């Protein structure tokens, strides 16, 4: 992988500098001190190196932002070192805590578009031709995924006509305007559909995008589009290819002892950023973010394998320190605590997508998926019979809260249903009164970065931000 130290944080309009690549001056003068794509990518191996540079630019930024602004975590007294503006919903267009992902994903998109543009010029035959096609498929899927994550974070709402994000298909200098929500969805779907035809069914490296991973991204896209029929179809493809982990296997997913039911993960090695360290400060063992009591109270602490896999109770830490810790990503070893692989898609999510879609379609199997997931996680679970569609959907969202905790979904799930973020008083002791975030408030959607607004005359801010 390309070292993370090469990542540059830039705006869409900024001069885009890549580890492997070229730049284009605003006046279109050909640069003399950079390598143009035709020379940077001379063969299929070079394309793979460029593709690895794209994967290397992905990180867990939105997972962290999502946890902090939702009701998944609380900030304990011992956290005196971390900026809590996001936790208190005081962020604005200048707040890197919620805007940095915008830059990061567009860096990724710029990188992959440069490799994509060069791919057709690379001569290949036989096995190399198959590799070139697969790399193109991975790049198209990465473009779709990156735009989907941007859309989840920065769309003004998840509905037709809402402000989405610019869908960038070329690495160009310009003033891109925000595409509407439905246009972004359409472009995501088109890229994923083409990617699926290029990635071989037998390719199975979970640290890269496989055909099963494409199905999983399609399922998540359909969920946000509210295309329930496609959500059922694509989630089923993923479920059939990647069965749920057993109770015995499940804890090992989070310590990287196995990757059962993992569909796509970001491998973390060496000096890569540590997702586990996001919740802990390594120096002095300070807990930055602890699991919320609202989340803790949802678990059957004795029988649910997720509770012991995600959370640990450590009352011996002493007065003034959190007695509950997030252990989901502790991973690594004594020399590199928290260096765990980042799980981007799992089969558990696919079961919940299919359950929600079937509930919306009034399909008889809707409750079966929810019960099947619970049975795989909870010892002695007795299947539940749901009295109504509303009761079932409420149960599905509660299950998403538990199953997908600290995986970057809770805040966006509440937004999908236009529900407030509603914290328990005991979870908001250090939140300066930030107990409820209503859909009408500006902070209900992340802001477009101030830098982007200052240099892009066509960029529009989300509603209610000053």
N, C-alpha and C positions, 0 to 999 in steps of 0.2 A: 504493500500500500504506500501511497505517497504520504509523506509526513504531514501531520496536521499543522505544523508550524508554517506551511506555505499558504494556508487559507487567507484570503483577503476579504475584508468586509467592505462592500461597495454598494452603490445604488445602481438602479437599472441604467441610468444615464452616464454613470461614472466610467472612467477609462478602465476597461476590464482586463486585468492582468492575470494570466494563468501560469501554473507551474510548468506546463508543457508547451505553452503556446505563445500566441501572437497578440498584438493589440492593433486597434485601428484608431487613428487620430481623427478628431472631429472634422478636420478639413479635408479628409480623404487622401492626405499625402501618404504615400507608401512609406512605412517605417523602415529604417535601415539597421536597427539594432535588435530586431526580433525575428523569430522564425515563423514563416507563414505555414498554414496547415498542410499545404502540398509537400512541404519539406519535413515538417514535424511527423507526419504520418506516411511513411514510405511503404509499410508492409502491415500485415495483419497483426503481428506482435506489437507494433506501435499503437494500433487501434486499441488493443487490450490494455496497454499502459495508460492510454488516455482514459479508457473506461474505468480503470482502477482509481485514477485521479478523481473521477466523478463520485465513485463510492466513498472515497476518503473524505469528501467534503460534507457528507451527511453526518448528522449528530443527533443528540437527544434534546435539543433546545426546547422544542415545543412540549415534550413530555414534562420538563421542569416547569415551564410557564403555566401549563394547564393545571398541574397539581397545586401550584401556589395560589392561583386566582379562584380555584374551586373550593369545595368543602371536603377535600381529601386529606388535607394536612392542617396542622396548627403550628404556630411559631412559639417554641418554648422560651422561657426567660433566659436560658443560657445562650441563646442566639443574639449576640451583641455585635456580630461582625457582618451580617448579611443585610443587604438592602431589602426592606420589607414593603416598599411602595406598591409592589404588585399584590402582595397579600392584603394590603389595606385599600386596594382599588383606587390608588392615587396616581396611576400611570397616565401618561400622555404621549404625544408623538415623539418626545425626546427621551423616553424611558427605554433603555436597552433591554430591560428585563422582559419586555413583551414585543419589542420591535426587531431584535437582532435576528430572529428567524427569517424575517423578510429578506434581509441581505443574504443570509446564508443560503437559502433556497434558490435565490436568483443567481448566486455564484455557481451553484450546482447546475442550474439550467443553462447558464452561459457555457460552462465547460462541456456539457453533453452536446449542446447544439454545435459546437466547434468540431467535436469528434464526428458527429452525425454528418456534417457537411463534407468532411474529408473522406468518409467511408466509401462513397461511390468511386472515388478516384484511385483507391487502392486496388491493384490488380491481384486477383486470387483465383485459384482453381482447386478442384477436388476438395480435400478436407479443409483447406484454408477458406474456400468459398463458404462452406457450412459455418465455419467460425465467424467469418465476417458477417453473415446473416444473423447469427445468434447475438453478436455484439450489438448490431443494429437494433435487434429486438429488445435487448436489455436497456439500451439507451432510450428508446421510445417509451418503455415502461417507466424508466426513471423520470423522464420528463412528465409523464402523466401523474406519477406519484407525487413529485415535487409540487406540481400545480394544485393537486388535491389538498395537500397539507397547507399550502398557502391559502387556498379557498376556505378551508375549515377555520383558519385563524383570522383571516382579514376580510372575508365577505361581510357586507353590512347585515345580511341575513341569508338564510338558506332557502331562498324562494325565487321564483321567476321574476325578472326585472330588477333584482337586487344588485348592488355593486359587487362585482367579483374582483378578480385580479387580472393583470395583463397576461395573456397566454403567449409566451415567447417561443416561436418556432425557428427563429434565426438568431444568431449572435450579431446584433447590429447596434449601432449607436442611434438613438432617436428619442422620441417623447411618447412612449406607449401609454395609452389611456386604459382605464379599467374596463375589461370586458364584463358583460352582465353574467350573473351566476349561471344561467342556462347555457350560455356560449362556452364558458369554461368547461362545464360538464360535457358538452358535446365534443370538445377538443380532446379532453381526457379519454373519453370513450373511443374516439377514433384512433388515438395513439395506442391504446391498450389492445384494440382489436387487431391492429397491424402487428404489434409486438407478438401477439399470440401465434401468428402464422410463421414467425421467424425463429422462435425459441423451440428447440426440439423437446419432445415429450420426455425423452430419457435424461435430459440435463437435470441434475438433482443437487447442485451445490447450494445449500441454504444460506450461505453468506452472499449469494448473488440472486438476481431475480430469475426464478424458474417459471415454467408455464403455470404451475400451481400458484405461485406468488402473483402472477398476472390475474388469475381468477379471483384471488383474495382482494386485490386492489379493485377489481371490477365490482366485487360484492360491496365493498365499502363505499365506492362511488355511487352505486345504485341505492344504498341506504340514504345517502345525503340527497340524492335526486328524488327520493321517495318512489322509485321505480321498483315496486315490490315484486313483480314477476321476475325481473332480472336479478334482484337481490336473492331470491330463492334459487334461481338457476346457478348463479356463479358461486354462491356460498356452498351449494351442494357439490359442485366440482371440487372445491377446496377440501371439503369434509371427506369426500370419497378418496382423495389422494393422501390425506394426512389425518389419520384417526386421532381421537383424543388420547392424551396421556393417561396412564393408570394412576391411581392414588400413590403407588410406590414410586412411580417415575416423576410425578409432578414437582416435588421439592428440588430435584436435581436439575430441573430446567433453569432455575434461578441461580445456581452455583456453577452452571456450565458443565455439570457432570454428564448431562445428556441434552439432546435437543428434540425430545419427543414433542409432537404436535406443533413445533416451531415451523412456520412456513417461510419466513424470511427474517434474518437477523443481521445486525451489523457486528462483525467481528471486532473485538477490541484487543489490541496487543501492545506490548511495550509501552511507549510513551503516549498512547492514545488517551483521550479524555475519559474519565471514570464516572459512569453514571451513578455508581454507588456512593461516590464521594460527594455527589450533589446534595444528598440528604445529611451527610456528616462533614464536619471540618476535620481533616486528618490531624492537624496539630492540636493536641489537647483533647481529642475525642469529643469536641463540641457537636451537639446535635443541632443542625440548622432547622430542619423541618421534621416534625413528628407526625405520626398518623393521627387523624382527627378522631375524637370520641364518637362522632357521628358515624364514621366508617367502622370503628372497632365494634360498636354496638350492633352492627348488622350481622356479625358472624356468630355462628355456633362455634365457640372457641374450643370446645372439646372434640367435635367430630368433623369440622370442616378443615381439610388439609390446606386450604388457602390461608387460613388465619396463621397457622404456624409457619407457613412458607413466606408470608408477606410481613409479618409483624412479630416482634418479640417483646416480652414484658421484662423489664430490668429494674425493679424497684430499688435494688441495692446501689444504684448510681448515686443516690443521696439527695438531700434537700436542694431545691432550686433547679434540679435537672429532670428532664423528661423520663418518666418510668416506662414509656413505650417508644420503641424504635422501629424504623422501617428497615427490614432486612431483605427486602425483595431482590435487591441488586448487590448485595454485599460481595458476592463472588470473589474473584481474584485469590490472592494469598496474602501472607503476612507482609511480603515485600511490596505488594500492590493491591491493597484492599479496595474493593469497589470496582475493580477492573472486570466488569461483567459484560458479556455480549448484550447488545440492545435488541430486544425482541420486538420487531415491528409488526408482525402478523402471526397470530396463533389460531389454532382450530377452535379454541374456546370462543373467540370473537365471532367466528363464522357460525357457530351454533346460535349465538344470540342474534346475529343479523337475520338468519333464516327464521328464527322464532318470531322476531318482530314483524318480518315481512309476511309470514303466514298468518299472524294475528291480524294484520291490516287487511289481508285478503280474505279473512274469515275462513281460513283453511282449518280443517279438523286436526291437523298434525301440529298446530302451533304450540300447544302446551307440551307435546311430547319432547320437543327439542330442549325446552327449558328443564323439564324433569330429567332428561338424559344427562344434561350437563351437571345438574345438582347431584345426581346419583354417582357421577364420576368423581365428585369432589367431597361429598359428605357421607361419612360412614353411617349406615343404617337409615338412609334417607327413604321416606315414604312418599311416593308421587302425589302431587297436589292436583286437585280438580278445581279449575278456576270458574268462578260464577259468571263472569262476563268478559267481554273483550277488554274493557277498561281495566279490570282487575288483572288480567293477564299482562297487558302492556306495562302497567305499573310494576308488576313483579319482574318483568324482563329488564326494566330500567334499574330496579334495585339490584338485580343480579349483575348487570353491567358494572354498577358501582363497586361490587365486591370482586368480581372476576377480573376486571380490567383496571383495578386500582393502580395508580402510578404508572400507567402505560400511555397516558396522553389522550384520554377520551372524556372524562367526566364533565369538564366545562363545556365541551362541544356537544355532549349529549343533552345537557340542560338547554343549550341554545336550540337544538333540533326540536325541542318541544315547547320552546318559548317560556321556560320556567326560570324563576329566579335562583340565584345561588343563595341558599338559606342556611346559615351556620348556626350551630348550637352556641349558646353564650359561653360555655366552657372552652370552646374551640377558638374564641375570638378575644381572649384576654389581652393579647398584645396587638389586636387589630385596630385599635383606636376607634372602636364603635362600628367597624365594618362587619355588620351582621347579615345584611341582605343586599344583594346586587340585583336590581330590577331590570327587566328587558329594555325599559325606556332609557336607561342610563347609558352614557357614552361608552363606558368601560365594558359593556356587554359584548362589544366586538373590539378586538385589538386595533390600535390605531396604525395608520400608515406612517412610516418613519418621517420625521421632520425633514431630514436630509433629502429624501426622495421628493417631498413636496416642494422643496426649495429649488431643485434643479430640473424638475419635470413639469413643464407648464400644463400638461394634460392630465396630471395626477390629481385625484379628488380624495379628500379625507372622508372617513366614515362619519355618519351623522353625530351631532352633539358635541364633538370635540372643538375646543376653542383654538 
